[in-house]
Amino acid sequence: MMKHNKKALITGGCGYFGSVLTAHLAEQGYDCTVLDLYDTPQRPQNSTFIQGDIRNERDLAAALKGCDLVFHTVSQQPLAKDPALFESVNIGGTQALLKSCRAVGVQKLCYISSTSVYGIPDEDKLPVTEETPCTPAEAYGRTKLAAEELVKEAALQGLDSCIIRPRTIVGPGRLGIFSILFDWIADGHNIPVLGRGDKLHQFIDAGDLAKASLLAALHEAPGQCEVFNVGTSRFGTMRQMLEEVCTHAGTGSKVKSVPFKPVQYAMRLTSALGLSPLADYHWMMYGHAMYFSTDKLEKVLGFAPAISNTEMMCAAYDWYLEHRKSLHYREGIGSPHQSNVKQKILNVAKHFF
């Protein structure tokens, strides 16, 4: 294990996963500094907040003071549907952070990347491993992969780094597009799956991801820039998971099959026209199998995520139900994963299920 002063910077530490990670680090005795555009109640109060932009070198210099470890969770998310912002934040922000980290002598950087760098792998090539070729299918994934390349280059130049590629992150407080699903279930509407819904699909609990991220950051492999896929080992088909959540909710919601191709085309069209909140990656992936091998995670870090798809989804639904009346809709600020998403045309569609 590396020796350090247990002071960590979490970029985007007020976002959904960033706040969970900050809480975990604080529990492990770390002095945490959070750099983000806006402060939120979700940020652990025993952390230090610095308001700033990941692209601003002056903000970065202030946030990095005394920090040995950096966890880079800032990302312009797919829901923004803004390729220019993807490039500015995901690539430009990462470039600025890496430059500042080298300037102040940061010991280790852990970059939180995305499943989207893999695109939509052929099902006969699943599970996805760290060696699976990266072929992102849309703008967000391409910028996350470009940021990974910057991190790998920085590692070759002496900045010890690692990359985490998480499956879809779920847990209490997770909203975003999940708020649509939870709203439908809470109101007793049926939930559509494309085709039979028999494709294997894997998520990752935010708490398990936080544990894996810290273990990866403490793992010593100078110059190698180790990559770790992180997903639960306890998962099944999309239909199975949704049926179990509906049963847990007890509202009468059922899972119903809809034709794959026509509905996927409708999802694509309404997204392109701005009638749906779904981003490109959402309509591309829904209905397809996607899951990681966690062999490397278990072998190298000795960690196996413990919480199943159904357990994390039920916990997220319960949190939603408890806080439903006080939740707000995102109006251009804050994390999209911590806010309800306006359903647009989906608010009409749900009445047909």
DAHUNOR-V254551 format. One line per field, one symbol per residue. phi: phi as a letter, one per 30 degrees, with the letter a starting at -180 (. if undefined). Layout:
phi: ???
//
This chain:
phi: .dcachcbccdidcdddeddddddddddjddccccadbdbdddedccccbdacdccddddddddeidccbcccdaddeedhbeddeddddcddddddddddddciedacccccaedddibddddcdddcdcdedbecadedddddddeddddddddcjcebbbccddedblejdbhddddeddddddiddcdbdidicddbbcbdedddddddddddddcaeidhdcbdbadccbbdddedddddddddicjdbcbdbeddddddddddddddidbddceddddddjcdaacdcededddcibbeccdeddddddddddeddcedcdccdbibidddcbdcddhdddddddcc
//
